[in-house]
Amino acid sequence: MPSLKDLRVRIGSVKSTQKITKAMQMVAASKLKRSQEAAVAARPYAERMARVIAGLAESAKGQPGASPLLAGTGADKTHLVVVATSERGLCGAFNTNIVRGARQKISELLADGKTVKILCIGKKGNIMLRRLYADKIIDVVDMSAVKRISFTDVTPISQRLLSMFEAGEFDVCTLFFAHFKSALSQEITEQQLIPAAIDADDDEGFSAPDLGGAVYDYEPDETEILNTLLPRNVSVQLFRALLENAASEQGARMTAMDNATRNAGEMIDRLTLNYNRTRQAHITRELIEIISGAEAL
C-alpha cells in the first residue's frame, strides 16, 4: 500500500498534468476556429476549380494534344503516395487514422506488383511509416516552421510533384489527408492529384456539369485552358487538403485534451478517496495502539 506521502505526490503530479491538458485544450479551441474558417473558405474555390476542369475535360477527352496531367502517362506502374500528417502529437488518433489509410493503399499497390514511393508532409507520418516502408520514403516535408498555412507554403510542394511527374518519376500521385467534418469527426480522404481524377459520381461536386444539351465554344481552346489550369489545380487541391488537415488536427487535439482533462479529474478523485481512507486507517490504528497501551497500564 502506498504511503500518504506517495499519494500526496501522485495527486500533485496529476493536478499539474490536468492544468497542462486544460491549457492545451483551450489553445486548440482558439486555433480551431481560425483553422476551420480557413478550411471552409477554401472549399468553394477548390470545388469550382474541379468543376471547371471536369467540364473542359469532357470536351478535350481523347484529343491528341491532351495534357498528361489529365490523360496520364499511359502507364500505371509507379505510384507516389503523399501522406499529410501533423508535426506534433497529442491529437488522439488523428495521425494514426491517416497513416492507416495510407498503409492500406500501399499494401494493395504492392500486392498488385506496383512500385510505390512515399512523400510525407509532416514528421509524424514519417515516424509511423518508416517502420515498414523506410526504403520507399523519398523525402519528408517539414512544416514545423509554418504557423498558418498559406498558398505560398504549398507552391514548392506542388512544383516538386509536377517536376517529378514531368521527369517520369511516377505515373499516379495519390494524397491522403483528413477532411474536417467537426471537432469530433474527421474523415480520412484519398484523393488522386495526378492525373486529375474526374469522377462523375463524386460526392464533393467534382463531376462534370450538366450542360442540358448546350454546346460551348472556348476561347482559347480547351487544351490551352487545361494546360494552364491543371498545374494550378494541383496546388489548389493540395492547399485545400492541408487546410482541412490543419482544422482536423486542432479539432482532434481539442477533443483529446478534453478527454485527458476529464480523465485526470477522475483519477484525482480516486486518489483523494484512497488518500482519505489510508489517512483514516492510520489514525484509527494509532488510536487503537494508544487505547491498548493505556489499558495495559
KOLTI-779143 format. One line per 3 residues: number of its first residue (from 1); their letters; for each residue x, y, z of N, C-alpha, C. Coordinates in nm, 3 decimals, padded with zeros to 5 digits. Each point is the difference from the previous one (the first is absolute). Layout:
NUM) A) X:Y:Z:X:Y:Z:X:Y:Z  ...;
END
This chain:
1) MPS) 00.085:-00.120:00.000:-00.085:00.120:00.000:00.089:00.125:00.000  -00.027:00.096:-00.089:00.083:00.122:-00.003:-00.019:00.082:00.127  00.105:00.070:00.037:-00.008:00.085:00.119:-00.078:00.127:-00.029;
4) LKD) -00.030:00.074:00.106:-00.073:00.125:-00.018:00.081:00.100:-00.082  00.132:00.000:00.022:00.085:00.092:-00.077:-00.003:-00.035:-00.149  00.005:-00.130:-00.030:-00.005:-00.043:-00.141:-00.131:00.043:-00.065;
7) LRV) -00.109:-00.013:00.075:-00.131:00.038:-00.055:-00.007:00.151:-00.021  00.054:00.079:00.094:00.000:00.145:-00.017:00.081:00.042:-00.122  00.115:-00.063:-00.020:00.084:00.031:-00.116:-00.073:-00.037:-00.129;
10) RIG) -00.068:-00.116:00.000:-00.072:-00.044:-00.120:-00.115:00.095:-00.032  -00.072:00.042:00.102:-00.112:00.093:-00.023:00.052:00.132:-00.056  00.110:00.050:00.056:00.058:00.125:-00.051:00.046:-00.014:-00.144;
13) SVK) 00.057:-00.115:-00.033:00.046:-00.022:-00.137:-00.116:-00.003:-00.098  -00.108:-00.069:00.036:-00.116:-00.008:-00.089:-00.065:00.137:-00.015  -00.004:00.078:00.107:-00.057:00.135:-00.009:00.082:00.088:-00.095;
16) STQ) 00.131:-00.015:00.004:00.086:00.077:-00.093:-00.026:-00.042:-00.144  -00.015:-00.131:-00.021:-00.031:-00.049:-00.135:-00.135:00.052:-00.046  -00.096:00.005:00.089:-00.133:00.049:-00.035:00.004:00.146:-00.042;
19) KIT) 00.083:00.080:00.066:00.013:00.141:-00.039:00.057:00.012:-00.141  00.097:-00.086:-00.032:00.061:00.003:-00.133:-00.101:-00.039:-00.107  -00.073:-00.110:00.023:-00.098:-00.046:-00.100:-00.113:00.101:-00.016;
22) KAM) -00.039:00.065:00.108:-00.104:00.102:-00.010:00.047:00.119:-00.082  00.125:00.042:00.024:00.056:00.111:-00.077:00.011:-00.037:-00.148  00.045:-00.123:-00.030:00.011:-00.043:-00.140:-00.137:-00.008:-00.066;
25) QMV) -00.101:-00.039:00.075:-00.135:-00.004:-00.054:-00.048:00.139:-00.039  00.026:00.098:00.086:-00.043:00.137:-00.029:00.076:00.057:-00.119  00.129:-00.029:-00.009:00.079:00.050:-00.114:-00.051:-00.062:-00.130;
28) AAS) -00.025:-00.133:00.003:-00.050:-00.068:-00.119:-00.137:00.054:-00.041  -00.085:00.032:00.098:-00.132:00.053:-00.031:00.010:00.136:-00.069  00.094:00.083:00.046:00.016:00.132:-00.063:00.057:-00.014:-00.141;
31) KLK) 00.093:-00.094:-00.020:00.056:-00.021:-00.133:-00.100:-00.067:-00.093  -00.088:-00.082:00.055:-00.097:-00.072:-00.082:-00.091:00.095:-00.075  -00.046:00.105:00.066:-00.093:00.093:-00.063:00.063:00.064:-00.123;
34) RSQ) 00.126:00.042:00.014:00.070:00.063:-00.113:00.027:-00.102:-00.111  00.043:-00.120:00.038:00.030:-00.103:-00.100:-00.126:-00.046:-00.071  -00.109:-00.011:00.073:-00.127:-00.042:-00.062:-00.047:00.103:-00.100;
37) EAA) 00.009:00.127:00.035:-00.042:00.106:-00.092:00.083:-00.004:-00.129  00.131:-00.023:00.013:00.087:-00.006:-00.118:-00.035:-00.120:-00.087  -00.027:-00.116:00.062:-00.033:-00.120:-00.076:-00.133:00.016:-00.073;
40) VAA) -00.098:00.054:00.069:-00.132:00.019:-00.063:00.008:00.102:-00.113  00.081:00.105:00.018:00.014:00.102:-00.104:00.068:-00.054:-00.125  00.087:-00.100:00.016:00.073:-00.054:-00.115:-00.082:-00.100:-00.080;
43) RPY) -00.104:-00.056:00.059:-00.076:-00.105:-00.069:-00.067:00.047:-00.128  -00.072:00.113:-00.001:-00.070:00.039:-00.124:00.095:00.019:-00.118  00.116:00.060:00.024:00.095:00.024:-00.110:00.052:-00.133:-00.055;
46) AER) 00.039:-00.091:00.090:00.053:-00.129:-00.044:-00.106:-00.081:-00.074  -00.124:00.003:00.049:-00.107:-00.076:-00.064:-00.036:00.060:-00.136  -00.002:00.133:-00.007:-00.031:00.063:-00.128:00.112:-00.024:-00.101;
49) MAR) 00.123:00.002:00.045:00.113:-00.031:-00.088:-00.017:-00.141:-00.057  -00.038:-00.095:00.085:-00.019:-00.138:-00.046:-00.117:-00.009:-00.098  -00.105:00.078:00.023:-00.115:-00.001:-00.092:00.041:00.053:-00.138;
52) VIA) 00.075:00.107:00.000:00.044:00.058:-00.128:00.084:-00.100:-00.076  00.093:-00.063:00.070:00.086:-00.099:-00.066:-00.083:-00.118:-00.048  -00.100:-00.041:00.078:-00.085:-00.111:-00.043:-00.075:00.036:-00.127;
55) GLA) -00.051:00.125:-00.008:-00.071:00.041:-00.120:00.091:00.006:-00.122  00.120:00.055:00.019:00.095:00.007:-00.110:00.048:-00.138:-00.042  00.015:-00.089:00.097:00.050:-00.134:-00.029:-00.096:-00.077:-00.089;
58) ESA) -00.130:00.025:00.018:-00.098:-00.068:-00.084:00.020:00.034:-00.148  00.037:00.126:-00.026:00.021:00.044:-00.138:00.136:-00.041:-00.053  00.102:00.000:00.090:00.136:-00.027:-00.045:00.035:-00.148:00.003;
61) KGQ) -00.089:-00.081:00.057:00.031:-00.142:00.016:00.023:-00.065:-00.137  00.110:-00.072:-00.009:00.029:-00.073:-00.124:00.074:00.081:-00.104  00.015:00.130:00.021:00.071:00.081:-00.097:00.149:-00.028:00.008;
64) PGA) 00.072:00.006:-00.111:00.143:-00.037:-00.001:00.087:00.092:00.083  -00.040:00.125:00.019:00.084:00.094:00.075:-00.035:00.009:00.147  -00.074:-00.097:00.053:-00.041:00.005:00.140:00.120:-00.005:00.092;
67) SPL) -00.006:00.077:00.108:00.111:00.008:00.095:00.017:-00.132:00.075  00.125:-00.043:00.025:00.022:-00.121:00.081:-00.058:00.011:00.141  -00.016:00.124:00.050:-00.059:00.017:00.133:-00.146:-00.041:00.002;
70) LAG) -00.062:-00.008:-00.118:-00.137:-00.046:-00.011:-00.007:-00.142:-00.055  00.076:-00.027:-00.105:-00.005:-00.131:-00.065:00.090:-00.102:00.066  00.101:00.045:00.079:00.094:-00.092:00.061:00.113:-00.034:-00.095;
73) TGA) 00.088:-00.086:00.045:00.115:-00.039:-00.080:-00.029:-00.122:-00.088  -00.116:-00.060:00.019:-00.031:-00.122:-00.072:00.048:-00.124:00.073  00.066:00.019:00.113:00.048:-00.112:00.081:-00.058:00.011:00.141;
76) DKT) 00.009:-00.109:00.073:-00.050:-00.004:00.137:00.095:-00.082:00.087  00.129:00.023:-00.020:00.100:-00.083:00.067:00.049:00.061:00.130  00.034:00.129:-00.003:00.059:00.065:00.117:-00.100:00.095:00.063;
79) HLV) -00.023:-00.017:00.130:-00.095:00.083:00.074:00.073:00.080:00.107  -00.033:00.128:00.008:00.051:00.086:00.107:-00.114:00.023:00.099  00.021:-00.037:00.124:-00.100:00.018:00.105:00.046:00.115:00.090;
82) VVA) -00.078:00.107:00.003:00.030:00.116:00.083:-00.084:-00.009:00.127  00.065:-00.006:00.114:-00.069:-00.017:00.128:00.016:00.128:00.081  -00.111:00.070:00.022:00.002:00.127:00.074:-00.042:-00.026:00.144;
85) TSE) 00.091:00.023:00.093:-00.028:-00.016:00.143:00.048:00.125:00.073  00.000:-00.005:00.131:00.039:00.116:00.079:00.147:-00.008:00.039  00.052:00.112:00.050:00.137:00.005:00.050:00.006:-00.037:00.148;
88) RGL) -00.113:00.010:00.068:-00.004:-00.026:00.144:-00.102:-00.109:00.030  00.018:-00.061:00.116:-00.093:-00.102:00.044:-00.106:00.057:00.093  -00.045:-00.083:00.095:-00.103:00.039:00.097:-00.128:00.045:-00.069;
91) CGA) -00.037:-00.070:-00.106:-00.125:00.033:-00.071:-00.081:-00.127:-00.026  00.001:-00.088:00.096:-00.082:-00.121:-00.010:00.046:-00.091:-00.112  -00.098:-00.054:-00.071:00.028:-00.095:-00.108:00.008:00.069:-00.136;
94) FNT) 00.019:00.132:-00.002:00.001:00.075:-00.124:00.106:-00.053:-00.097  00.124:-00.005:00.044:00.108:-00.048:-00.088:-00.011:-00.149:-00.028  -00.039:-00.076:00.101:-00.010:-00.146:-00.017:-00.101:-00.036:-00.107;
97) NIV) -00.113:00.069:-00.004:-00.104:-00.031:-00.098:00.047:00.031:-00.143  00.070:00.113:-00.017:00.051:00.034:-00.134:00.102:-00.102:-00.045  00.092:-00.036:00.088:00.104:-00.097:-00.036:-00.061:-00.137:-00.027;
100) RGA) -00.103:-00.034:00.075:-00.066:-00.130:-00.024:-00.059:-00.006:-00.140  -00.064:00.109:-00.042:-00.055:00.003:-00.136:00.110:-00.008:-00.105  00.112:00.070:00.023:00.111:-00.005:-00.094:00.063:-00.139:-00.005;
103) RQK) 00.014:-00.063:00.115:00.057:-00.135:00.005:-00.086:-00.099:-00.080  -00.130:00.014:00.015:-00.089:-00.091:-00.073:00.017:00.018:-00.151  00.009:00.125:-00.044:00.019:00.028:-00.142:00.135:-00.054:-00.048;
106) ISE) 00.104:00.023:00.079:00.134:-00.047:-00.038:00.003:-00.152:-00.009  -00.064:-00.066:00.096:-00.002:-00.147:-00.002:-00.070:-00.053:-00.124  -00.110:00.066:-00.039:-00.073:-00.043:-00.119:00.086:00.019:-00.126;
109) LLA) 00.069:00.113:-00.008:00.085:00.026:-00.116:00.114:-00.100:-00.009  00.064:-00.027:00.113:00.110:-00.095:00.000:-00.048:-00.141:-00.035  -00.121:-00.034:00.047:-00.055:-00.131:-00.032:-00.028:-00.013:-00.150;
112) DGK) -00.028:00.112:-00.065:-00.025:-00.001:-00.145:00.129:00.012:-00.081  00.113:00.001:00.067:00.129:00.007:-00.070:00.041:00.140:-00.042  -00.059:00.104:00.060:00.034:00.137:-00.035:00.124:00.047:00.077;
115) TVK) 00.066:00.099:-00.055:00.111:00.065:00.070:-00.056:00.120:00.077  00.032:00.008:00.129:-00.058:00.103:00.086:00.109:00.091:00.053  -00.023:00.130:-00.009:00.084:00.100:00.063:-00.086:00.081:00.096;
118) ILC) 00.058:00.041:00.112:-00.075:00.070:00.104:00.063:00.136:00.026  -00.084:00.103:00.001:00.042:00.135:00.038:-00.082:00.040:00.121  00.066:00.028:00.111:-00.070:00.035:00.124:00.000:00.151:00.019;
121) IGK) -00.116:00.055:00.028:-00.013:00.140:00.040:-00.033:00.000:00.149  00.099:00.036:00.082:-00.016:-00.013:00.145:00.079:-00.119:00.050  00.070:00.019:00.112:00.093:-00.104:00.047:-00.071:-00.118:00.064;
124) KGN) -00.123:00.017:00.050:-00.068:-00.112:00.065:-00.028:-00.114:-00.098  -00.036:00.034:-00.121:-00.022:-00.104:-00.100:00.129:-00.074:-00.032  00.110:00.073:-00.005:00.130:-00.063:-00.027:00.038:-00.096:00.112;
127) IML) -00.022:00.040:00.125:00.035:-00.084:00.114:-00.078:-00.131:-00.003  -00.128:00.007:-00.036:-00.083:-00.121:-00.001:00.028:-00.089:-00.121  00.022:00.062:-00.116:00.014:-00.079:-00.122:00.139:-00.059:-00.017;
130) RRL) 00.101:00.061:00.058:00.136:-00.048:-00.024:00.026:-00.134:00.068  -00.088:-00.040:00.091:00.017:-00.131:00.064:-00.018:-00.112:-00.100  -00.089:00.021:-00.096:-00.028:-00.104:-00.099:00.052:00.037:-00.139;
133) YAD) 00.003:00.129:-00.032:00.030:00.041:-00.137:00.113:00.104:-00.005  00.103:-00.019:00.080:00.110:00.098:00.004:00.068:00.012:-00.136  00.010:-00.109:-00.073:00.068:00.002:-00.129:-00.083:00.066:-00.109;
136) KII) -00.128:00.024:00.025:-00.089:00.058:-00.101:-00.025:00.150:00.023  00.042:00.052:00.113:-00.018:00.143:00.031:00.109:00.079:-00.071  -00.040:00.087:-00.092:00.098:00.077:-00.077:00.036:00.132:00.068;
139) DVV) -00.092:00.054:00.081:00.031:00.127:00.068:-00.110:00.030:00.101  00.034:00.094:00.091:-00.096:00.047:00.100:-00.002:00.152:-00.007  -00.119:00.057:-00.018:-00.016:00.145:-00.006:-00.025:00.052:00.142;
142) DMS) 00.090:00.082:00.049:-00.010:00.053:00.137:-00.085:00.127:-00.002  -00.114:-00.006:00.070:-00.091:00.115:00.008:-00.003:00.060:00.140  00.099:-00.036:00.082:-00.002:00.045:00.140:00.014:00.152:00.014;
145) AVK) 00.065:00.063:-00.097:00.019:00.145:00.007:-00.121:00.078:-00.049  -00.098:-00.070:-00.057:-00.119:00.067:-00.056:-00.107:00.007:00.108  -00.034:00.121:00.040:-00.103:00.019:00.103:-00.140:00.003:-00.060;
148) RIS) -00.014:00.071:-00.111:-00.128:00.006:-00.072:00.027:-00.031:-00.147  -00.061:-00.104:-00.050:00.028:-00.047:-00.135:-00.050:00.102:-00.102  00.088:00.037:-00.092:-00.038:00.089:-00.109:00.030:-00.069:-00.133;
151) FTD) -00.048:00.058:-00.107:00.019:-00.060:-00.132:00.147:-00.005:-00.038  00.077:00.099:00.048:00.143:00.001:-00.032:00.074:-00.115:00.069  -00.054:-00.050:00.111:00.063:-00.114:00.068:-00.022:-00.130:-00.077;
154) VTP) -00.108:-00.005:-00.076:-00.036:-00.122:-00.072:00.065:-00.003:-00.139  00.024:00.117:-00.058:00.051:00.006:-00.137:00.128:-00.080:-00.022  00.101:00.006:00.090:00.120:-00.081:-00.024:-00.028:-00.150:-00.004;
157) ISQ) -00.097:-00.045:00.082:-00.033:-00.143:00.001:-00.065:-00.040:-00.132  -00.096:00.081:-00.045:-00.069:-00.032:-00.125:00.097:00.008:-00.119  00.090:00.098:00.003:00.098:00.010:-00.108:00.092:-00.122:-00.004;
160) RLL) 00.032:-00.051:00.116:00.084:-00.120:00.004:-00.077:-00.120:-00.056  -00.127:-00.013:00.033:-00.080:-00.111:-00.053:-00.008:00.009:-00.152  -00.022:00.121:-00.051:-00.008:00.017:-00.145:00.133:-00.031:-00.068;
163) SMF) 00.110:00.043:00.063:00.133:-00.027:-00.058:00.029:-00.150:-00.002  -00.038:-00.069:00.107:00.021:-00.145:00.006:-00.084:-00.070:-00.106  -00.123:00.048:-00.021:-00.087:-00.061:-00.101:00.055:00.021:-00.140;
166) EAG) 00.046:00.122:-00.026:00.057:00.030:-00.132:00.128:-00.080:-00.026  00.073:-00.031:00.108:00.123:-00.078:-00.014:-00.027:-00.150:-00.009  -00.127:-00.038:00.009:-00.036:-00.141:-00.011:00.029:-00.081:00.124;
169) EFD) 00.007:00.065:00.118:00.031:-00.071:00.123:-00.120:-00.075:00.057  -00.120:00.033:-00.044:-00.119:-00.074:00.042:-00.108:00.018:-00.105  -00.099:-00.089:00.006:-00.112:00.004:-00.094:-00.128:00.054:00.064;
172) VCT) -00.018:-00.031:00.127:-00.121:00.041:00.073:00.041:00.054:00.136  -00.061:00.113:00.039:00.027:00.059:00.132:-00.131:00.004:00.078  00.002:-00.057:00.121:-00.118:-00.007:00.085:00.031:00.068:00.132;
175) LFF) -00.093:00.083:00.046:00.018:00.076:00.124:-00.093:-00.055:00.107  00.053:-00.015:00.122:-00.080:-00.040:00.116:00.000:00.113:00.102  -00.120:00.037:00.044:-00.015:00.105:00.099:-00.131:-00.020:00.074;
178) AHF) -00.025:00.083:00.101:-00.122:-00.009:00.079:-00.093:00.114:-00.038  -00.119:-00.034:-00.048:-00.100:00.101:-00.035:-00.076:00.040:00.127  -00.003:00.129:00.028:-00.061:00.048:00.125:-00.152:-00.004:-00.010;
181) KSA) -00.061:-00.071:00.092:-00.146:-00.004:00.013:-00.045:00.082:00.121  00.057:-00.031:00.114:-00.027:00.073:00.123:00.116:-00.026:00.095  -00.005:00.060:00.118:00.106:-00.021:00.097:00.007:-00.146:00.045;
184) LSQ) -00.110:-00.071:-00.014:-00.005:-00.140:00.041:00.016:-00.096:-00.116  -00.004:00.049:-00.122:-00.002:-00.090:-00.116:00.092:00.053:-00.109  00.093:-00.085:-00.043:00.087:00.030:-00.113:-00.001:-00.121:-00.093;
187) EIT) -00.025:00.023:-00.126:-00.013:-00.109:-00.098:00.131:-00.014:-00.079  00.059:-00.118:00.008:00.123:-00.026:-00.074:-00.033:-00.007:-00.149  00.068:00.082:-00.079:-00.032:00.016:-00.142:00.119:-00.040:-00.086;
190) EQQ) -00.030:-00.074:-00.104:00.099:-00.039:-00.101:-00.034:00.074:-00.129  00.088:00.087:-00.046:-00.025:00.080:-00.119:00.113:-00.015:-00.100  -00.034:-00.032:-00.123:00.100:-00.011:-00.106:00.028:00.139:-00.055;
193) LIP) 00.126:00.042:00.014:00.040:00.132:-00.047:00.045:-00.002:-00.146  00.081:-00.099:-00.034:00.056:-00.010:-00.135:-00.014:-00.144:-00.047  -00.057:-00.023:-00.119:-00.075:00.096:-00.082:-00.131:00.040:00.069;
196) AAI) -00.056:00.114:-00.039:-00.122:00.050:00.062:-00.111:-00.103:-00.016  -00.062:-00.037:00.114:-00.106:-00.100:-00.002:-00.134:00.069:-00.022  -00.067:-00.032:-00.107:-00.132:00.055:-00.031:-00.101:-00.112:00.018;
199) DAD) -00.071:00.002:00.112:-00.095:-00.106:00.034:-00.140:00.056:-00.009  -00.082:-00.060:-00.083:-00.137:00.051:-00.019:-00.086:-00.020:00.123  00.041:-00.087:00.090:-00.080:-00.028:00.119:00.064:00.055:00.125;
202) DDE) 00.089:00.096:-00.014:00.072:00.055:00.115:-00.096:00.078:00.089  00.004:-00.030:00.131:-00.088:00.066:00.095:00.044:00.143:00.031  00.125:00.033:-00.033:00.050:00.133:00.032:-00.039:00.103:-00.106;
205) GFS) -00.070:-00.040:-00.102:-00.038:00.095:-00.104:00.104:00.016:-00.107  00.089:-00.098:-00.015:00.105:00.009:-00.100:-00.044:-00.054:-00.136  -00.127:-00.031:-00.015:-00.048:-00.060:-00.124:-00.020:00.107:-00.108;
208) APD) -00.005:-00.046:-00.123:-00.024:00.091:-00.110:-00.142:00.053:00.006  -00.021:00.128:-00.024:-00.133:00.057:00.008:-00.089:-00.047:-00.115  -00.130:00.000:00.025:-00.097:-00.035:-00.103:-00.026:00.123:-00.085;
211) LGG) 00.039:-00.007:-00.127:-00.014:00.116:-00.089:-00.138:00.010:-00.062  -00.085:-00.099:00.026:-00.136:00.004:-00.053:-00.005:00.002:-00.152  00.097:-00.062:-00.063:00.002:-00.006:-00.145:00.065:00.119:-00.067;
214) AVY) 00.038:00.101:00.079:00.062:00.119:-00.058:00.144:-00.030:-00.041  00.046:00.073:-00.101:00.136:-00.016:-00.050:00.076:00.130:00.029  00.115:-00.014:00.064:00.080:00.116:00.035:00.127:00.002:-00.084;
217) DYE) 00.035:00.120:-00.047:00.128:00.020:-00.067:00.092:00.076:00.095  00.121:-00.051:00.016:00.096:00.060:00.093:00.102:00.079:-00.078  00.039:00.114:00.056:00.102:00.085:-00.060:00.099:00.042:00.109;
220) PDE) 00.124:-00.044:-00.003:00.059:-00.093:-00.098:-00.061:-00.139:00.013  00.053:-00.095:-00.074:-00.063:-00.132:-00.003:00.020:-00.074:00.131  -00.075:-00.113:00.014:00.000:-00.075:00.125:00.140:-00.045:00.041;
223) TEI) 00.078:-00.045:-00.099:00.132:-00.052:00.031:00.090:00.106:00.062  -00.004:00.120:-00.057:00.085:00.108:00.052:-00.044:00.042:00.140  -00.132:00.003:00.023:-00.049:00.036:00.133:00.042:-00.106:00.102;
226) LNT) -00.014:-00.127:-00.037:00.036:-00.109:00.091:00.149:00.001:00.031  00.082:00.034:-00.099:00.144:00.005:00.023:00.037:00.105:00.104  -00.085:00.102:00.015:00.023:00.103:00.102:-00.063:-00.039:00.134;
229) LLP) -00.123:-00.057:-00.006:-00.073:-00.028:00.123:00.049:-00.125:00.072  00.040:-00.103:-00.073:00.035:-00.127:00.063:00.118:00.012:00.098  00.111:00.068:-00.036:00.107:00.017:00.100:-00.046:00.079:00.121;
232) RNV) -00.082:00.102:-00.024:-00.049:00.079:00.113:-00.097:-00.082:00.086  -00.073:-00.089:-00.064:-00.094:-00.083:00.075:00.072:-00.088:00.102  00.120:-00.046:-00.034:00.078:-00.080:00.095:00.029:00.081:00.125;
235) SVQ) 00.041:00.126:-00.019:00.028:00.087:00.115:-00.125:00.029:00.079  -00.110:00.027:-00.069:-00.125:00.034:00.068:-00.052:-00.117:00.083  -00.001:-00.120:-00.059:-00.051:-00.116:00.073:00.091:-00.035:00.117;
238) LFR) 00.131:00.015:-00.017:00.093:-00.027:00.109:-00.016:00.103:00.111  -00.017:00.127:-00.038:-00.022:00.106:00.099:-00.127:-00.025:00.079  -00.105:-00.036:-00.070:-00.126:-00.030:00.068:00.015:-00.118:00.096;
241) ALL) 00.073:-00.105:-00.043:00.018:-00.118:00.084:00.076:00.033:00.128  00.105:00.084:-00.011:00.078:00.035:00.118:-00.080:00.089:00.095  -00.088:00.084:-00.054:-00.087:00.079:00.087:-00.100:-00.090:00.073;
244) ENA) -00.055:-00.098:-00.072:-00.090:-00.097:00.063:00.075:-00.076:00.110  00.124:-00.036:-00.030:00.081:-00.074:00.097:00.026:00.084:00.125  00.030:00.128:-00.019:00.029:00.087:00.114:-00.123:00.013:00.090;
247) ASE) -00.118:00.018:-00.059:-00.121:00.009:00.080:-00.030:-00.132:00.070  00.020:-00.110:-00.071:-00.025:-00.132:00.059:00.095:-00.026:00.116  00.126:00.042:-00.016:00.099:-00.020:00.107:-00.041:00.074:00.126;
250) QGA) -00.040:00.126:-00.013:-00.038:00.077:00.118:-00.128:-00.055:00.064  -00.095:-00.045:-00.084:-00.120:-00.061:00.055:00.031:-00.127:00.076  00.087:-00.084:-00.057:00.038:-00.124:00.067:00.077:00.028:00.128;
253) RMT) 00.088:00.101:-00.002:00.077:00.034:00.120:-00.091:00.054:00.109  -00.095:00.085:-00.036:-00.091:00.055:00.100:-00.080:-00.112:00.066  -00.050:-00.094:-00.081:-00.078:-00.112:00.054:00.087:-00.088:00.089;
256) AMD) 00.123:-00.030:-00.046:00.090:-00.086:00.078:00.037:00.064:00.133  00.029:00.130:-00.001:00.037:00.068:00.124:-00.119:00.015:00.094  -00.120:00.014:-00.056:-00.120:00.004:00.084:-00.019:-00.134:00.070;
259) NAT) 00.017:-00.108:-00.073:-00.011:-00.134:00.061:00.108:-00.021:00.105  00.123:00.047:-00.030:00.109:-00.015:00.095:-00.025:00.080:00.128  -00.059:00.119:-00.014:-00.030:00.083:00.117:-00.104:-00.068:00.087;
262) RNA) -00.104:-00.056:-00.063:-00.103:-00.070:00.078:00.056:-00.126:00.066  00.084:-00.073:-00.072:00.061:-00.120:00.059:00.089:00.036:00.119  00.072:00.111:-00.012:00.084:00.044:00.112:-00.085:00.037:00.120;
265) GEM) -00.114:00.065:-00.024:-00.090:00.033:00.110:-00.052:-00.124:00.070  -00.037:-00.102:-00.079:-00.048:-00.125:00.061:00.112:-00.068:00.079  00.123:00.004:-00.052:00.111:-00.061:00.072:00.028:00.074:00.130;
268) IDR) -00.010:00.133:-00.003:00.021:00.079:00.122:-00.105:-00.037:00.105  -00.124:-00.018:-00.041:-00.106:-00.039:00.094:00.030:-00.137:00.062  00.045:-00.096:-00.083:00.030:-00.133:00.052:00.119:00.004:00.096;
271) LTL) 00.104:00.075:-00.039:00.117:00.009:00.087:-00.031:00.072:00.130  -00.083:00.104:-00.007:-00.039:00.073:00.121:-00.079:-00.089:00.093  -00.092:-00.080:-00.056:-00.077:-00.094:00.082:00.092:-00.103:00.065;
274) NYN) 00.095:-00.052:-00.078:00.096:-00.097:00.054:00.086:00.064:00.108  00.039:00.125:-00.023:00.081:00.073:00.099:-00.077:00.015:00.131  -00.127:00.042:-00.009:-00.080:00.020:00.121:-00.022:-00.131:00.075;
277) RTR) -00.024:-00.108:-00.075:-00.019:-00.130:00.064:00.129:-00.047:00.068  00.113:00.018:-00.066:00.128:-00.040:00.060:00.030:00.083:00.124  -00.027:00.130:-00.010:00.023:00.089:00.114:-00.089:-00.039:00.118;
280) QAH) -00.127:-00.032:-00.028:-00.092:-00.040:00.106:00.045:-00.132:00.064  00.050:-00.091:-00.084:00.048:-00.128:00.053:00.119:00.021:00.092  00.092:00.092:-00.038:00.115:00.029:00.085:-00.045:00.060:00.133;
283) ITR) -00.095:00.092:-00.003:-00.049:00.063:00.123:-00.066:-00.105:00.090  -00.082:-00.087:-00.061:-00.068:-00.103:00.078:00.101:-00.094:00.065  00.104:-00.040:-00.077:00.100:-00.090:00.056:00.075:00.065:00.115;
286) ELI) 00.031:00.129:-00.014:00.070:00.069:00.108:-00.087:00.010:00.124  -00.130:00.027:-00.017:-00.091:00.006:00.116:-00.008:-00.134:00.070  -00.007:-00.108:-00.080:-00.006:-00.134:00.059:00.126:-00.028:00.080;
289) EII) 00.116:00.040:-00.052:00.125:-00.022:00.071:00.004:00.079:00.131  -00.048:00.125:-00.003:-00.002:00.083:00.122:-00.092:-00.062:00.105  -00.122:-00.040:-00.043:-00.097:-00.057:00.093:00.052:-00.132:00.058;
292) SGA) 00.061:-00.082:-00.087:00.053:-00.129:00.045:00.112:00.022:00.101  00.086:00.100:-00.021:00.107:00.030:00.094:-00.054:00.049:00.133  -00.104:00.084:-00.006:-00.060:00.052:00.125:-00.062:-00.112:00.082;
295) EAL) -00.069:-00.095:-00.069:-00.063:-00.111:00.070:00.106:-00.091:00.061  00.112:-00.014:-00.067:00.105:-00.086:00.053:00.059:00.056:00.129  -00.001:00.135:00.013:00.050:00.059:00.123:-00.102:-00.011:00.114;
END
